[in-house]
Amino acid sequence: MSKRKIRDEDVDENKLAKASCVSLNTEKVVRVDTVKQKQLDRFSLPGLRFATESWAGMKPTNEDRHVSSTEFFPGPVFGIFDGHGGTFSVDFLSQNLVTTVGSVIRRNIGDKALAEHHSSQELSSREEMRKNLILEQLQLLIQQLVELETMRSVSDSATDVQGLVGQLNDAISQLDSEVKQIDGEQSARLDKRRDWCREQHRYFLKSFKEAFEQVDTQILQKTRHRTAPQRSWFGSWPILSAVVMEMIQER
């Protein structure tokens, strides 16, 4: 048999082998995707997204899992759980971390300062509601003024209509001034709250650090009886301190 013939046969066999491998790999990908989807459904927790590098072992303890929570925090929070107790850790984190942050912030900043900040927020909310009511009244007066202006052009008693038009103009001017005053006071309160948040920024950062460490310690204490080591890393990036403050107050 010639060398050329051998080469041709080898090429044909290689083509068949490659085609077979492609078919097998495609089937494996389909099977893996199906299994992975079932695993994601099985290990799913409300409010949490799961991703993983490996599902080896299929243990119900949620090992070697990357977890991202998008509902409980003002910015992205990322946790890596290595070892047994992962599902427990995720559940504990989501239920206790926000409460712990609020508690630590109150301890570091003080209830009085937080109460003043909260009172300013409540006053702004009430004033915003009052402004909306005034704007509704203002719109009605403007509509009445337009109707009177139309009547004045066709009415025989133009003097009486002119008097009503003057009264409406005075009322509209008064309400408009009141709206502008509310806007100015609202802007001043907002600037004051922002300045306060900037001044307290280091306390916010300290509070988040202490809260994460406290929850991490609690997780480790509650999983000591497990055979495998369990470690948790948390990272948080608040969007704005003011947002954090309002979130804590609303809870």
C-alpha positions as CSV (number, residue, x, y, z in Angstrom):
1,M,0.0,0.0,0.0
2,S,1.4,3.4,-1.0
3,K,2.1,6.2,1.4
4,R,-0.3,8.4,-0.6
5,K,-3.1,5.8,0.0
6,I,-2.4,5.7,3.7
7,R,-2.5,9.4,4.0
8,D,-5.9,9.6,2.2
9,E,-7.4,6.9,4.5
10,D,-6.0,8.7,7.6
11,V,-7.6,11.9,6.4
12,D,-11.0,10.2,5.9
13,E,-10.8,8.6,9.4
14,N,-9.9,12.0,10.9
15,K,-12.9,13.6,9.3
16,L,-15.2,11.0,10.6
17,A,-13.7,11.2,14.1
18,K,-14.1,15.0,14.2
19,A,-17.7,14.8,13.0
20,S,-18.4,12.3,15.7
21,C,-16.8,14.5,18.3
22,V,-18.8,17.5,17.2
23,S,-22.0,15.5,17.5
24,L,-21.1,14.2,21.0
25,N,-20.0,17.7,22.2
26,T,-23.3,19.2,21.0
27,E,-25.3,16.6,22.9
28,K,-23.2,17.2,26.0
29,V,-23.8,21.0,25.8
30,V,-27.5,20.4,25.5
31,R,-27.5,18.0,28.4
32,V,-25.4,20.3,30.6
33,D,-27.6,23.3,29.8
34,T,-30.7,21.3,30.8
35,V,-29.2,20.0,34.0
36,K,-27.9,23.5,34.9
37,Q,-31.3,25.0,34.4
38,K,-32.8,22.3,36.7
39,Q,-30.1,23.0,39.3
40,L,-30.7,26.8,39.1
41,D,-34.5,26.2,39.7
42,R,-33.7,23.8,42.5
43,F,-31.4,26.0,44.4
44,S,-33.2,29.3,43.7
45,L,-34.0,31.6,46.6
46,P,-36.4,34.6,46.3
47,G,-34.6,37.8,45.5
48,L,-31.3,36.2,44.8
49,R,-29.4,35.4,41.5
50,F,-27.1,32.4,41.4
51,A,-24.1,31.7,39.2
52,T,-21.4,29.1,39.7
53,E,-18.2,27.8,38.3
54,S,-18.9,24.2,39.3
55,W,-22.0,22.2,40.3
56,A,-19.9,19.2,41.1
57,G,-21.3,17.0,43.9
58,M,-24.9,18.4,43.7
59,K,-24.9,18.9,47.5
60,P,-27.9,20.7,48.9
61,T,-25.6,22.9,51.0
62,N,-25.1,25.3,48.1
63,E,-21.3,25.0,48.0
64,D,-18.9,27.1,45.9
65,R,-21.6,29.5,44.8
66,H,-21.4,33.1,43.7
67,V,-24.4,35.1,44.9
68,S,-25.6,38.6,43.9
69,S,-28.5,40.3,45.7
70,T,-30.3,43.1,43.9
71,E,-33.3,43.9,46.2
72,F,-32.0,44.5,49.7
73,F,-29.3,47.0,49.2
74,P,-28.8,50.5,47.7
75,G,-26.0,49.2,45.5
76,P,-24.6,45.9,44.2
77,V,-23.7,43.4,46.9
78,F,-21.6,40.4,46.0
79,G,-20.9,37.4,48.2
80,I,-18.7,34.3,47.6
81,F,-19.5,31.3,49.8
82,D,-16.9,28.6,50.0
83,G,-17.7,25.4,51.9
84,H,-20.7,24.0,53.6
85,G,-23.6,26.1,54.7
86,G,-23.8,28.3,51.6
87,T,-27.6,28.3,51.4
88,F,-27.9,29.1,55.0
89,S,-25.4,31.9,54.6
90,V,-27.3,33.5,51.8
91,D,-30.5,33.4,53.7
92,F,-29.0,34.8,56.8
93,L,-27.3,37.6,54.9
94,S,-30.5,38.7,53.1
95,Q,-32.6,38.7,56.3
96,N,-30.1,40.2,58.8
97,L,-27.6,42.5,57.0
98,V,-29.9,45.5,56.3
99,T,-31.2,45.4,59.9
100,T,-27.7,45.2,61.2
101,V,-26.5,48.1,59.1
102,G,-29.4,50.3,60.4
103,S,-28.5,49.4,64.0
104,V,-24.8,50.1,63.6
105,I,-25.5,53.4,61.8
106,R,-27.7,54.5,64.7
107,R,-25.0,53.6,67.2
108,N,-22.3,55.4,65.3
109,I,-24.2,58.6,64.4
110,G,-26.7,58.9,67.2
111,D,-30.5,58.7,67.4
112,K,-30.9,62.5,67.8
113,A,-29.1,63.3,64.5
114,L,-31.0,60.6,62.7
115,A,-34.3,61.9,64.2
116,E,-33.6,65.4,63.0
117,H,-32.8,64.1,59.5
118,H,-35.9,62.0,59.5
119,S,-38.0,65.0,60.6
120,S,-36.6,67.1,57.8
121,Q,-37.6,64.4,55.3
122,E,-41.2,64.2,56.7
123,L,-41.5,68.0,56.6
124,S,-40.4,68.0,52.9
125,S,-43.0,65.3,52.2
126,R,-45.8,67.3,53.8
127,E,-44.8,70.5,52.0
128,E,-44.7,68.7,48.7
129,M,-48.3,67.5,49.3
130,R,-49.4,71.1,50.2
131,K,-47.7,72.4,47.1
132,N,-49.6,69.9,44.9
133,L,-52.9,71.0,46.4
134,I,-52.0,74.7,45.8
135,L,-51.2,73.9,42.2
136,E,-54.6,72.2,41.7
137,Q,-56.3,75.3,43.1
138,L,-54.1,77.5,40.9
139,Q,-55.1,75.6,37.8
140,L,-58.8,76.0,38.6
141,L,-58.4,79.8,39.1
142,I,-56.6,80.1,35.8
143,Q,-59.5,78.3,34.1
144,Q,-62.0,80.6,35.7
145,L,-60.0,83.6,34.7
146,V,-60.0,82.5,31.0
147,E,-63.8,82.0,31.2
148,L,-64.3,85.5,32.7
149,E,-62.1,87.1,30.1
150,T,-64.4,85.5,27.5
151,M,-67.5,86.8,29.3
152,R,-66.1,90.3,29.6
153,S,-65.8,90.7,25.8
154,V,-69.5,89.8,25.3
155,S,-71.1,90.9,28.6
156,D,-73.1,94.1,29.1
157,S,-71.9,94.4,32.7
158,A,-68.2,94.7,31.9
159,T,-67.4,96.6,35.1
160,D,-68.6,93.7,37.4
161,V,-66.7,91.2,35.3
162,Q,-63.6,93.4,35.5
163,G,-63.8,93.3,39.3
164,L,-63.9,89.5,39.4
165,V,-61.0,89.3,37.0
166,G,-58.9,91.5,39.3
167,Q,-59.8,89.4,42.3
168,L,-58.8,86.2,40.4
169,N,-55.5,87.8,39.3
170,D,-54.7,88.7,42.9
171,A,-55.5,85.2,44.1
172,I,-53.4,83.6,41.4
173,S,-50.5,85.9,42.2
174,Q,-50.7,85.0,45.9
175,L,-50.8,81.2,45.2
176,D,-48.0,81.5,42.8
177,S,-45.8,83.3,45.4
178,E,-46.7,80.6,47.9
179,V,-45.5,77.9,45.5
180,K,-42.2,79.7,44.9
181,Q,-41.7,80.0,48.7
182,I,-42.3,76.3,49.2
183,D,-39.8,75.5,46.4
184,G,-37.2,77.7,48.0
185,E,-37.6,76.1,51.4
186,Q,-37.6,72.6,50.0
187,S,-34.4,73.4,48.1
188,A,-32.8,74.7,51.3
189,R,-33.8,71.6,53.3
190,L,-32.5,69.3,50.6
191,D,-29.2,71.1,50.5
192,K,-28.9,70.9,54.3
193,R,-29.6,67.1,54.2
194,R,-27.0,66.6,51.5
195,D,-24.4,68.6,53.5
196,W,-25.3,66.5,56.6
197,C,-24.9,63.2,54.6
198,R,-21.5,64.4,53.3
199,E,-20.4,65.2,56.8
200,Q,-21.5,61.8,58.1
201,H,-20.1,59.9,55.1
202,R,-17.2,58.4,57.1
203,Y,-19.7,57.2,59.7
204,F,-21.7,55.5,56.9
205,L,-18.7,53.7,55.6
206,K,-17.6,52.7,59.2
207,S,-21.2,51.4,59.8
208,F,-21.3,49.3,56.7
209,K,-17.9,47.8,57.5
210,E,-18.9,47.0,61.0
211,A,-22.2,45.5,59.9
212,F,-20.6,43.3,57.2
213,E,-18.0,42.1,59.7
214,Q,-20.7,41.4,62.4
215,V,-22.9,39.4,60.0
216,D,-19.9,37.5,58.7
217,T,-18.9,36.6,62.2
218,Q,-22.4,35.4,63.0
219,I,-22.4,33.2,59.9
220,L,-19.1,31.6,60.9
221,Q,-20.3,31.1,64.5
222,K,-23.5,29.4,63.3
223,T,-21.6,27.1,60.9
224,R,-18.8,25.9,63.2
225,H,-20.3,22.5,63.6
226,R,-19.9,21.7,59.9
227,T,-17.0,19.6,58.8
228,A,-15.8,21.8,55.9
229,P,-14.5,25.4,56.4
230,Q,-16.9,28.1,55.5
231,R,-15.8,31.6,54.4
232,S,-17.8,34.6,53.2
233,W,-16.6,37.7,51.5
234,F,-18.9,40.7,51.1
235,G,-18.5,43.8,49.0
236,S,-20.9,46.8,48.9
237,W,-20.8,49.9,46.8
238,P,-23.6,52.4,47.9
239,I,-24.7,54.8,45.2
240,L,-25.0,57.8,47.6
241,S,-24.9,58.2,51.3
242,A,-28.2,60.1,51.1
243,V,-29.8,57.1,49.4
244,V,-28.5,54.8,52.1
245,M,-29.9,57.1,54.8
246,E,-33.3,57.2,53.2
247,M,-33.4,53.5,52.7
248,I,-32.6,52.9,56.4
249,Q,-35.2,55.4,57.5
250,E,-37.9,53.9,55.3
251,R,-37.5,50.4,56.7
